[in-house]
Amino acid sequence: MKANYRRWFLWSSFGGLAVGAVVAMTRRTRRLARGPLSCRKLPGECREIVLWTERFEAEDMESRSFMHDRYVLQPTPFRVWSILDLPAAEESRKPEAEGSAVFHVTRTRIKDEADGNATQPAPPQPERFYGLVGILDPSGRVSTGNSIARGGILEIRKCYVGGASNGVESGEIHHSAAPILNYRIFYDAV
């Protein structure tokens, strides 16, 4: 009789361990797997888009401090076309057949003070360039077509513009130092 109890206890212990391992692995994979970002297409009729990133630690004048980046995106009349994305003749009258809009980007790095004041010894120097806006999600995929999303890394493919209404990609890519915390879209007053 004692042998039966021992055998029953041994097999129930293995069963409990197996069930516990399956539950732990399921919880872990559910926690690690994130859903896709909710991307929003940038409207062409807006005046400007202001977005800011989460705080990150960076070196500033030989000391480490917390900072965040502020981006101002302004639509321009310039467009970039890709030979691979050219539509057929009957589709050329659709709005999406106009190419990708080029945005004028102004990036300013702002130092965050511990007491809440954002005072700086000198005003921050903004960096200005033109580019196509996209989002790099945590899985490494890039959303194309001028879109933004909270929680994604801002990716701007820099462009050369001027002369005509065409823009040409320079091949240089700018990534934000931290994920996007929030953004605001401004429209012209009607």
N, C-alpha and C positions, 0 to 999 in steps of 0.2 A: 504494500500500500504506500509506503514511504517513497518508493521508487517512482510511482505514478505522479505523486505531488512534485517531486524534484523535476521530472521530465516536463510536467505542465508549467512549472515556474520558469524553467529554462526557456521553453518555446515562447511563453508570453513575454518574457524579458526581451528576446530578440525581436518579437513583433512590435513591442513598444518602442524599441530603438529605431526600427525601420520606419514606423509611422512618424516619430519625432524628427528623423532626418528628412523625410519627404516634406513635412510641414515647414521646417526651417529653410530648406532649399527653395520652396515655393515663395515664401515671404521675401527671401533675399533677391530672387530674380524679379519679383514684382516691384521691389524698392529700387533696383538698379535700372530697370527698363522705364524710360520716360516716354511719354507720348510725344507726338510731333508738335512742333511749335505752331501757334495760330498766327500765320503770316497775314499781314494786311497790305494790299497793293497801295502804293503811294499815288494819291490823286494828282493829276496834271493841272487841275484848276486851282490848286491851293497856292497861297502866297509863300509860305515857308513851313518847315517842319523842324521843331526843336526837340532833340532827344538828349538824354543824359544816361550815363552808365552807372553801374554799381560802384561802390568805393573799392579801391585797390591800393596796395602799398607800392610805392615807387621811391626812387632816390631823387632828392631835390636839394641841390647845393650841398652835397656831401653829407646829407642826413636823410634818413628814411622817414617818410610821412605818408598819410593817407590822402588820396586824391580821387577825383572823378573827372571824366571828360564830358564836355558839353558840345554837341554837334548841332549846327544850324544848316539845314538843307534847303536850298532854294531852287525851284525848277528853272531851267533855261530853255531857249528855243532850239538848242542843239539836240541832235538825234544821232544815235549810233545804229547802223544796220549791220546785220550779219548775213553773209552770202548763204549760209545754211538755213536762215530763217526767212528768206524772201518768199512772199506768198505768190500763188498763181495769179494770172491776170484778172480773173473774176473776183478774187479776194482782195485786190489791191485798194479797193475803196473802203475797206473796213478800218476802224480807228486803230486796231492793233497792228495794222500793216504799216504804221508810220515809224517804226523803229523804236528803240528804247530811249527814253528821255534821259538827258544828262543833267545832273544836279551840281550846283555850285555848293561846295562843302566848306564850312568854317569850323575847325576844331579848336577848342580852348580847353587847356588842362587847368583845373581849379584845385587848389590845395585846401583840404578840410582841416580845420583846427580842432583840437580836442574839446575846447569849451563851446563850440558851436559857431564861433566867428570865423568867417572866411577871409580874414585880413591877410594881405600879402605885402611884402616889402615893395614889390614892383608889380604893375598890372601884368597879367599873363599875356604872352604873345600868341595870337591865334595863328593857326596854320591854315592856309587856303589852297584849295585845288578843286578840279572838276572830276566827276566820276559817276559811274553806274552803281546804284545801291543794291545790296543784297544782304541776306542773313545766313550765317553759318550756324547750323543747329548742333547740339551736343554730339550727335552721331557722326558729324563731319560732312553732312550734305549741305550744299549751297542752294538757297532758293534764288532763282534768277527773276528778272522782270521787275526790278525796282519795288521791293517789298521790305517791310520791317516787322519785327515781332519782339515782344518782351521776352527776356531770357535768352535771346540769341546773341551771337557775336556779330557786330556790324562789319560787313565786308564791302569795301569800296574799291572798284576797279577804276583806277585813275585814267583820265582821258585828256587828249589834246584837243582844244577847240580854237576856233577863230577863222575869219575869212568867210567861209560858207556856213550853211546851217548844219553841216556834218561834223560829228565828233569822231575821233580815232582813238581807240584804246592804246595806252602806252605800254601795257604789259605789267605795270607796277600795281601791286595790290596792297591796300591799307586795311588792317584789322584793328578793331577797338581793343583796348587793353583789358576790358571787363565786359560782361554781358550788359545788354540794354536793360535799364531799370524801368524807364517810362518814356513816353513821348507825347507831344502835343502838336496838333495840326492846326494852322491858322489859315483862314480864308479871307479874301477881300470883303470888305463891308459893302453890301448892296443897297 
